Amino acid sequence: MQFIFTRKVLQACIVCVLSSAAGGAAPGEVAEAYTNHAGHAVCGRLTAITNGYAVIESRRYPLSIFPAAEQERMRSALGAPAELPAALVASRRSLRERWLRNEALLSSGAKSADDAEKTRRRLRAAWRRMLDDANLDPATRAFWLPRIP
């Protein structure tokens, strides 16, 4: 069996080993490595995916620098759901604005508590229907269902 060593691969391996040792990884545990579009490995322990960024060893990297397969691998490593389709993102934004307007009217006294609760129920039902119509996998649907406000 032949082995091919290049400078970049060797550097990536060294960085992964050093980052797992310095980053608080358990003994014998090696840090993950994620390859960006340019082919460079980003090594370290993935701690979060929020607002379009991946947090690896307390550094934030935009998710857009990673291919879709790597993004999916990151999400599965954290148990995070898949992203919503663009149409659902826009619909969620609209429902959220209506929800916040409803709460502002309630707090200012321009709307009664009963009317505000009816509006909340209508918005929740609309969100549930949108998620049902989008044919999402059950884990993604369960994650996004309570997240309208």
C-alpha positions as CSV (number, residue, x, y, z in Angstrom):
1,M,0.0,0.0,0.0
2,Q,1.4,3.4,-1.0
3,F,1.0,6.5,1.1
4,I,1.0,10.0,-0.4
5,F,2.1,12.8,1.9
6,T,1.8,16.4,0.9
7,R,2.8,19.4,2.9
8,K,-0.8,20.5,3.3
9,V,-2.1,17.1,4.5
10,L,0.8,16.9,7.0
11,Q,0.1,20.4,8.3
12,A,-3.6,19.6,8.6
13,C,-2.9,16.5,10.6
14,I,-0.5,18.4,12.9
15,V,-3.0,21.2,13.4
16,C,-5.8,18.7,14.3
17,V,-3.7,16.9,16.8
18,L,-2.5,20.1,18.4
19,S,-5.9,21.7,18.5
20,S,-7.5,18.6,20.1
21,A,-4.7,18.6,22.7
22,A,-5.0,22.3,23.4
23,G,-8.8,22.6,22.9
24,G,-9.7,20.4,25.9
25,A,-10.5,17.2,23.9
26,A,-10.6,14.1,26.0
27,P,-7.4,11.9,26.0
28,G,-7.4,9.8,22.9
29,E,-10.0,11.9,21.2
30,V,-9.0,13.6,17.9
31,A,-10.7,16.9,16.9
32,E,-12.9,16.9,13.9
33,A,-11.7,18.4,10.6
34,Y,-14.0,20.1,8.1
35,T,-12.9,21.0,4.6
36,N,-13.9,24.4,3.1
37,H,-14.5,25.2,-0.6
38,A,-10.8,26.0,-1.1
39,G,-9.8,22.5,0.1
40,H,-8.3,23.7,3.4
41,A,-9.1,21.8,6.6
42,V,-10.6,23.6,9.6
43,C,-9.8,21.5,12.6
44,G,-11.2,21.6,16.1
45,R,-14.2,20.7,18.2
46,L,-17.4,22.0,16.7
47,T,-19.5,23.6,19.5
48,A,-22.4,25.4,17.8
49,I,-24.1,26.4,14.6
50,T,-25.9,29.6,15.0
51,N,-27.0,32.5,12.7
52,G,-25.2,31.1,9.6
53,Y,-21.9,30.5,11.5
54,A,-20.2,27.4,12.8
55,V,-18.2,27.8,16.0
56,I,-15.1,25.6,15.9
57,E,-12.7,26.0,18.9
58,S,-14.3,29.3,19.8
59,R,-13.7,30.7,16.3
60,R,-16.7,31.6,14.1
61,Y,-16.6,30.5,10.5
62,P,-19.4,31.4,8.0
63,L,-21.3,28.2,7.0
64,S,-21.1,29.5,3.4
65,I,-17.3,28.7,3.2
66,F,-18.1,25.0,3.6
67,P,-19.7,22.7,0.9
68,A,-23.3,21.5,1.5
69,A,-22.1,18.0,2.4
70,E,-19.8,19.4,5.2
71,Q,-22.6,21.7,6.5
72,E,-24.8,18.6,6.7
73,R,-22.1,16.7,8.5
74,M,-21.7,19.5,11.0
75,R,-25.4,19.6,11.7
76,S,-25.6,15.9,12.2
77,A,-22.6,16.0,14.5
78,L,-24.5,18.5,16.7
79,G,-27.9,17.0,16.2
80,A,-29.1,20.2,14.6
81,P,-31.9,20.1,12.1
82,A,-31.6,21.0,8.4
83,E,-32.2,24.6,7.4
84,L,-35.6,25.7,6.4
85,P,-36.3,26.3,2.7
86,A,-36.1,30.0,1.6
87,A,-39.9,30.2,1.2
88,L,-40.4,29.0,4.8
89,V,-37.8,31.5,6.1
90,A,-39.7,34.4,4.5
91,S,-43.0,33.1,5.9
92,R,-41.5,32.6,9.4
93,R,-40.2,36.2,9.3
94,S,-43.6,37.5,8.3
95,L,-45.4,35.5,11.0
96,R,-42.8,36.6,13.6
97,E,-43.4,40.3,12.7
98,R,-47.2,39.8,13.1
99,W,-46.5,38.0,16.4
100,L,-44.4,40.9,17.7
101,R,-46.9,43.5,16.5
102,N,-49.6,41.6,18.4
103,E,-47.5,41.6,21.6
104,A,-46.8,45.3,21.2
105,L,-50.5,46.1,20.8
106,L,-51.3,44.0,23.9
107,S,-48.6,45.7,26.0
108,S,-49.8,49.2,24.9
109,G,-53.4,48.4,25.8
110,A,-54.6,48.8,22.3
111,K,-55.6,45.1,22.2
112,S,-57.4,42.9,24.9
113,A,-55.8,39.8,26.2
114,D,-58.5,37.6,24.6
115,D,-57.9,39.1,21.2
116,A,-54.2,38.8,21.6
117,E,-54.6,35.1,22.5
118,K,-56.8,34.5,19.5
119,T,-54.2,36.1,17.2
120,R,-51.5,33.9,18.8
121,R,-53.5,30.8,18.1
122,R,-54.1,31.8,14.5
123,L,-50.4,32.4,14.0
124,R,-49.4,29.1,15.5
125,A,-51.9,27.3,13.4
126,A,-50.7,29.0,10.2
127,W,-47.1,28.1,11.1
128,R,-48.1,24.5,11.7
129,R,-49.8,24.3,8.3
130,M,-46.8,25.8,6.6
131,L,-44.5,23.2,8.1
132,D,-46.9,20.4,7.2
133,D,-47.1,21.6,3.6
134,A,-43.3,21.9,3.3
135,N,-42.8,18.1,3.6
136,L,-39.9,18.4,6.2
137,D,-38.4,15.4,7.9
138,P,-39.9,14.8,11.4
139,A,-36.9,16.0,13.3
140,T,-36.7,19.3,11.5
141,R,-40.4,19.8,11.8
142,A,-40.3,19.1,15.5
143,F,-37.4,21.5,16.0
144,W,-39.1,24.4,14.1
145,L,-42.7,23.9,15.3
146,P,-42.4,25.8,18.6
147,R,-40.1,28.5,17.1
148,I,-42.5,31.0,15.6
149,P,-41.9,34.0,18.1
